[in-house]
Amino acid sequence: MPTRYDVDRADLATLLAGEPRYRVDQVWRGLYERAVGPDELTELPKALRARLAEALPPALEPGLISTSDDGDTVKWLWRLADGAHIETVLIHYDDRSTVCVSTQAGCAMACGFCATGQAGFERNLTVGEIVEQVQRASAATTADRGRRLSNVVFMGMGEPLANYDRTWAAVERLHGEVGLSARHLTVSTVGIVPGIRRLTEEHLPVNLAVSLHAANDELRDELVPINRRYPLDALAEACRDYLAAKNRRLSFEWALIDGINDRHRDAVELAAYARSLRAHVNLIPLNPTPGYATKGSPPARVRAFRDQLRALGANATVRQNRGTSIDAACGQLRAAHEAPVPRPERRPR
């Protein structure tokens, strides 16, 4: 059975056959502009609301909801119809609200420091399962903050470009029907070069973020195994072509791991790689997970690494860890039940 955000306008028109034609617009606007389900559309007759609610069930069943003490970070653990679980994180800032959505249940990229990577891959999400995460966060933002959701980042569980067709269909739906600007949509990847090539040919200039974590192939092969297939030179070439086509800022995500990728030589390599692509570097102190023995770099080391990058001419900022107390890093709510992975060898500075 399709869920409410899996249907397109044609499907909805078929479902509403025999009703006045304007009912399609009413329901569609309710789903996308107001982010409400059919049972909340009081402009519809009660019997029709009940029929649509049965025909278009939600894809996401709330499992666990965690909220930080200040209320600025909310995390949902959703249960899907087949029993799989995914996570969505909503973060409120003073001037905007951003939702981080999942595109897969689990992940096949096998990055050992990532809680989702430790869990393994279950399946790709449907377009409706991706879009509904945004709409649930949108409704929560309006209810809690009295404002619109402003940004969507595809940085949750899974590798978006490994579920390319559905991820891009969700991007188009969010842009065309929800009305989010492409500049407020960010697709993240660990470096799936063919997917970046496909993004280069698309009509919407979304932001591109690359989870880099190492700027030499030997270390990146260890931290991000897909690098063995798409090494740094190939990744840089694809990113350079994307920049030329879209003229959007590229960003590199760098999870700082104590003694692994926070050394002076790591800063030198990263600065050179980032400068060549005019990329912004987001430094992220590694969130702890039960499945990875190595801790994130301590605060003093994080600041020193940032300062080194800036001294070397790279544009770098430290992303504030939001929601560590509520396991807000992707996959953390499931990670407590995973077996530990071996601690990587600490490397000389």
Secondary structure, DSSP 4 states (H G I P E B T S, - for coil): ---TTT--HHHHHHHTTTS-THHHHHHHHHHHTS---GGG-TTS-HHHHHHHHHHS--S-EEEEEEE-TTSSEEEEEEEPTTS-EEEEEEEE-SS-EEEE--SEEE-SS--TTSHHHHH-EEEEPPHHHHHHHHHHHHHHHHHHHSS---EEEE-SSS-GGGGHHHHHHHHHHIIIII---GGGEEEEES--HHHHHHHHHSSS--EEEEE---SSHHHHHHHSGGGGTS-HHHHHHHHHHHHHHH---EEEEEEEBTTTS-SHHHHHHHHHHHHHTT-EEEEEEPPPBTTB-SPBPPHHHHHHHHHHHHHTT-EEEEPPP-SGGGT-STTHHHHTTSPPBPPPPP---
